[in-house]
Amino acid sequence: MKKIKVLQINKLYYPVIGGVEKVVQQIAEGLSSRTDMKVLVCQKKSKYKTEKINNVEIHRASSMGIALSMPLSLDFFRKFNLLKKDRDIIHIHMPFPLADVAVCLSGFKGKVVLWWHSDIVRQKKLMLFYKPFLTKLLKRADLIIAATEGHINGSDYLPEYRDKCFVIPYGVDNDLLKKSDNIIPSKKEPDAPVRFLFVGRLAYYKGCDVLINAFSNVNGAELIIIGNGPLESQLKEQADSLNISHKVQFSSNVSNDDLPLHFAGCDVLVLPSVAKSEAFGLVQIEAMAFGKPVINTRLPSGVPHVSLDGQTGLTVPPSDTNSLTSAMQKLVDETDLRKNFGEAAYKRVREEFSMDIMLNKLHEQYKKLVP
C-alpha cells in the first residue's frame, strides 16, 4: 500500500527542548513506519542542514537568528517550495507565522492540517501583519487539531472553525511510562515535609511569583523549582525576602534523564500558570504518569482539562495567591486525598494520554484526508 506523504512543519526540532518540539518528534518518529514523513524546521542561527534522526528526514532551513520568538529565515520559503511538491499533506504546528505565509503564497493543492497548540498572546504588533495570513490559512485548512476542548473554546480564532476541529490529546512518551512503573521512590518518613514540584521555564506566564508567595504561607512542606529563564534571579530574591530560602530549592540544570527521579520523588506537582500562553502543560501528564496529583489553574486553555479538579488534583483561579495557598495546605494535611488523587491521575494518563492513542488517532485522520 502506498504511504501517505507528509511534510511536518515547526519552528525548531530536537535537540531543541520544548513542549511543541517534543510533540513534533513523537509524531515524526512514531509515524515514520506508517507514512512517508519529512520534517521542515529552522535553525536557531546557522546554515541549512539536512540529516536523519531515528529514521526521520529532517530539513533545517538557515536562519539569521530569532526575533519575537520567530526564526529570521528566507531560506525557509525556498526549502518549503522544494519539499512540498510531492507531499499529500502539509502538517503545520501553530503558531508559526512563516509557515502560514509560505502555504498561503505557494499555491499548494494538497491537504493542510493545523495542530493548534496555542494562540499568539503577547506579540500584538506581529498580529497586525500576521492576522490576514492566519485567517486565510484557517479558511484553507482541511483539519484543525487541538489537544483539548479548552484549546478550542479558549481560542480567539478557533470557535468560528469548530466544524473543522478534532481533539487529539497529547501523549506521554512510552519510555517515561516504563520508567514510572520501574522507579521505586524512597520510603517517606511520617514527619517528612510534603514535597511540591514545579517544572518549567521561569517566565512570566508560568506564575512562579504567585507560587512562591502562596508557598510562604504553607506549613509542613518544601518546594522544588526546576527550570531556568529570565525570572530566575528575581524569583530567588523573592524567596529570600520572604525568609523561605531554606525550604525552596532551585535547580536549573536537571537533565531529561534525571527528571523522572524528581517526578517519582515529589508528592504534588504545581502548575501555577497565569496566562493562556500555557495551553496544556505537558508536565502535568508526565507527573500524573508517576501517580502524582496536580494543582493547576483555571485558565481559558487546555490546562484544566488535563488534571481534573476534584478527581486528579485541585484547580484554582490563576493569580489567586490565597486559593493556591489553601490548595497546597489541603494536600499537605490530607494524606488520603493526595493518595486518591494520585491513583486517579495514574489511571487517567494511561487511558487518555498515551502516545499510542495520539499516534493512532492522527494516522486515522491522515487516512480520511488521503484515502
C-alpha positions in Angstrom: 0.0 0.0 0.0 1.3 3.5 -0.9 2.3 5.5 2.1 0.8 9.0 2.7 3.5 11.6 2.1 3.5 14.2 5.0 5.6 17.3 5.4 5.5 18.2 9.1 6.5 21.9 9.8 7.5 23.6 13.0 9.9 26.4 14.1 12.5 24.1 15.7 13.2 20.4 16.3 15.2 18.1 18.6 17.7 18.5 20.2 15.9 21.8 21.0 13.7 21.0 24.0 10.2 22.3 24.3 6.6 21.0 24.6 5.8 21.5 20.9 9.1 20.2 19.7 8.5 17.1 21.7 5.1 16.5 20.1 6.6 17.0 16.6 9.3 14.5 17.3 6.8 12.0 18.7 4.7 12.2 15.6 7.7 12.1 13.2 9.3 9.1 14.8 6.0 7.4 15.8 4.5 7.5 12.3 7.8 7.0 10.3 6.9 3.4 9.5 3.3 4.2 8.5 3.9 7.3 6.5 6.5 8.9 4.2 7.3 11.6 6.8 9.7 14.6 6.3 10.1 17.5 8.7 10.9 21.1 7.8 12.1 23.4 10.6 14.6 26.3 11.0 18.0 26.6 12.6 18.3 28.9 15.6 21.2 30.7 13.9 23.1 28.7 11.3 23.3 27.4 7.8 21.0 24.9 6.1 21.4 21.4 7.2 19.7 18.1 6.4 20.0 14.9 8.5 18.3 11.7 9.5 17.4 11.3 13.2 15.9 8.0 14.2 14.9 7.2 10.6 13.2 10.6 10.0 14.5 13.1 7.4 14.9 16.5 9.0 15.5 19.7 6.9 16.7 22.7 8.9 16.4 25.9 6.9 19.2 28.5 7.5 18.4 31.4 9.9 19.9 34.7 10.9 18.6 34.3 14.4 15.4 34.6 16.4 13.3 37.7 16.9 9.8 37.9 18.6 10.2 34.1 19.1 10.4 33.7 15.3 13.3 32.5 13.2 14.6 35.1 10.7 14.7 32.8 7.6 14.1 33.5 3.9 15.6 30.1 3.2 12.6 28.5 4.9 10.4 29.6 1.9 12.8 28.1 -0.6 13.0 24.8 1.2 9.2 24.7 1.6 8.6 25.2 -2.1 11.1 22.3 -2.9 9.7 19.9 -0.3 6.0 20.5 -0.8 6.0 19.3 -4.5 5.3 15.6 -3.8 3.5 15.9 -0.5 -0.1 14.8 0.1 -0.3 16.6 3.5 1.3 19.7 4.9 1.0 19.4 8.7 1.8 22.8 10.5 2.3 23.2 14.2 0.7 26.5 15.2 1.6 29.3 15.9 4.3 29.6 13.2 3.7 32.6 11.0 6.4 31.8 8.5 4.6 28.5 7.6 1.2 30.4 7.3 2.7 32.8 4.8 4.5 30.0 2.9 1.4 28.0 2.4 -0.8 30.9 1.5 1.7 32.1 -1.1 2.7 28.7 -2.5 -0.4 27.5 -4.3 -0.1 24.1 -2.6 -3.0 21.9 -3.8 -2.8 19.1 -1.3 -4.4 18.7 2.2 -3.4 21.1 5.0 -3.5 20.0 8.7 -3.0 22.5 11.5 -2.2 21.4 15.0 -3.2 24.4 17.1 -1.0 24.4 20.2 -1.9 28.0 21.3 -2.9 31.4 20.2 -0.3 34.1 19.9 -0.8 36.0 23.1 1.8 38.8 23.5 3.1 39.8 20.1 0.4 42.4 19.3 2.5 44.2 16.7 3.2 40.9 14.9 -0.6 40.2 14.7 -1.2 43.3 12.7 0.8 41.8 9.8 0.1 38.2 10.5 -3.7 38.1 11.0 -4.7 38.2 7.3 -2.5 35.2 6.6 -3.8 33.4 9.7 -7.4 34.0 8.6 -6.6 32.8 5.1 -4.9 29.6 6.4 -7.7 28.8 8.8 -10.2 29.0 5.9 -7.8 26.9 3.7 -7.2 24.2 6.3 -8.8 20.8 5.9 -8.4 19.8 9.5 -7.5 21.6 12.7 -6.3 19.5 15.6 -6.3 20.6 19.3 -5.2 18.7 22.3 -8.4 19.5 24.4 -11.7 21.2 24.0 -10.2 24.0 26.1 -7.9 24.9 23.2 -10.9 25.4 21.0 -13.2 27.2 23.5 -10.5 29.5 24.8 -9.0 30.5 21.5 -9.7 33.9 19.9 -9.9 32.3 16.5 -10.9 28.6 16.6 -14.6 28.7 17.6 -15.5 30.1 14.1 -13.9 27.0 12.6 -15.3 24.4 15.1 -16.6 22.2 12.3 -13.0 21.6 11.2 -11.7 20.9 14.6 -10.8 17.5 16.0 -9.5 16.7 19.5 -6.4 14.5 19.9 -4.8 14.6 23.4 -1.0 14.7 23.7 0.7 11.5 24.7 3.2 10.6 27.3 6.4 9.0 25.9 6.3 5.2 26.3 9.8 5.3 27.8 8.6 7.6 30.5 5.6 5.3 31.2 8.0 2.4 31.6 10.2 4.4 34.0 7.2 5.4 36.0 6.5 1.7 36.6 10.1 0.8 37.3 11.3 3.7 39.5 10.5 3.0 43.2 10.7 6.2 45.2 12.4 6.1 48.6 10.1 5.5 51.5 8.8 8.7 53.0 9.2 9.2 56.7 5.9 10.1 58.5 7.1 13.5 59.6 8.9 14.4 56.4 7.7 17.6 54.7 5.4 17.2 51.7 7.3 18.0 48.6 5.8 20.2 45.9 7.4 20.3 42.5 7.4 22.9 39.7 9.0 22.1 36.3 9.1 24.6 33.5 10.6 27.8 32.1 10.9 30.7 34.6 8.9 33.1 32.5 6.0 35.5 33.3 3.1 33.2 32.2 4.2 30.4 34.5 3.2 32.2 37.6 6.1 31.2 39.8 6.0 34.6 41.7 2.4 33.7 42.7 3.6 30.2 43.7 6.4 31.5 45.9 4.1 34.0 47.6 1.5 31.2 48.2 4.1 28.7 49.4 5.4 31.2 52.0 2.2 30.6 54.0 2.1 26.8 53.7 3.2 24.7 56.7 4.9 21.3 56.6 6.2 21.4 53.0 9.1 22.1 50.8 9.2 23.3 47.2 11.5 22.3 44.3 11.6 24.6 41.3 13.2 23.0 38.2 13.9 25.2 35.2 15.6 28.4 34.1 14.6 31.6 32.4 14.6 35.4 32.6 13.0 35.5 36.0 15.3 33.1 37.9 17.3 35.8 39.8 14.1 37.7 40.6 12.4 34.6 42.0 15.4 33.7 44.2 15.4 37.2 45.6 11.7 36.9 46.3 12.2 33.7 48.3 15.0 35.4 50.2 12.8 38.4 51.0 10.1 36.1 52.4 12.6 34.1 54.5 11.7 30.8 52.9 15.0 30.1 51.0 15.7 27.2 53.4 12.7 25.3 52.1 12.7 26.4 48.4 15.3 24.7 46.2 16.1 26.0 42.7 17.6 23.5 40.2 18.3 25.0 36.8 20.3 22.2 35.1 18.3 19.0 35.5 18.7 16.6 32.6 15.9 14.7 30.9 17.4 11.5 32.2 17.2 12.8 35.8 13.7 14.4 35.6 11.8 11.2 36.1 13.5 10.8 39.5 12.1 14.2 40.6 8.6 13.2 39.4 8.9 10.0 41.4 10.3 11.8 44.5 7.7 14.6 44.7 4.3 14.4 46.4 2.4 17.0 44.3 3.1 18.8 41.0 2.1 22.5 40.9 1.4 24.3 37.6 0.5 27.9 38.7 0.3 29.4 35.2 -1.4 32.8 34.9 -1.9 33.3 31.1 -3.3 31.2 28.3 0.2 31.1 26.8 0.2 27.9 28.9 -2.1 26.0 26.6 -1.8 22.4 28.0 1.2 21.9 30.3 2.8 18.6 29.2 4.5 18.4 32.6 1.0 17.6 34.1 0.7 14.3 32.3 4.4 13.5 33.0 3.8 13.9 36.7 0.5 12.1 36.5 2.2 9.1 34.9 4.1 8.7 38.2 0.8 8.8 40.1 1.2 12.4 41.4 -1.7 14.7 42.0 -1.6 18.1 40.3 -2.6 21.7 41.4 -3.3 23.7 38.2 -5.1 26.9 37.3 -8.5 27.6 35.7 -7.1 29.1 32.5 -9.2 29.5 29.3 -7.0 26.9 27.7 -6.4 23.2 27.8 -4.7 23.3 31.3 -7.7 22.5 33.5 -8.8 19.8 31.0 -5.7 17.7 31.7 -5.7 17.2 35.5 -9.3 17.5 36.6 -10.4 19.4 39.7 -11.6 17.1 42.5 -10.6 14.0 40.5 -6.8 14.0 39.9 -5.9 17.2 41.8 -7.1 20.7 42.6 -7.8 23.6 40.2 -7.6 27.2 41.5 -8.1 30.6 39.8 -5.0 32.0 38.1 -3.0 34.6 40.1 -5.0 33.9 43.2 -2.4 33.6 46.0 -4.8 32.7 48.8 -6.6 30.0 46.8 -3.3 28.4 45.8 -2.1 28.5 49.5 -5.3 26.8 50.6 -5.0 24.1 47.9 -1.4 23.4 48.8 -2.1 23.3 52.5 -5.1 21.0 51.9 -2.9 18.4 50.1 -0.3 18.7 52.9 -2.9 18.0 55.6 -4.9 15.3 53.8 -2.7 12.3 53.1 -5.5 10.1 51.9 -6.7 12.8 49.4 -3.2 13.0 47.9 -3.2 9.3 47.6 -6.6 9.1 45.9 -5.9 11.9 43.5 -2.5 10.3 42.6 -4.1 6.9 41.9 -6.7 8.6 39.7 -4.0 10.5 37.9 -2.0 7.4 37.2 -5.1 5.7 35.7 -6.2 8.8 33.6 -2.8 9.1 31.9 -2.9 5.5 30.7 -6.5 5.7 29.5 -6.5 9.2 27.9 -2.9 10.4 27.3 -0.9 7.6 25.9 1.3 8.2 22.9 -0.1 5.2 21.0 -3.6 6.7 21.3 -2.3 10.0 19.9 -0.5 8.5 17.0 -3.3 6.1 16.1 -5.9 8.9 16.1 -3.7 11.2 14.0 -2.9 8.5 11.4 -6.7 7.8 11.1 -7.2 11.5 10.3 -4.5 11.4 7.7 -6.2 8.4 6.1 -9.5 10.1 6.0 -7.9 13.1 4.2 -6.0 11.0 1.7 -7.9 7.7 1.2 
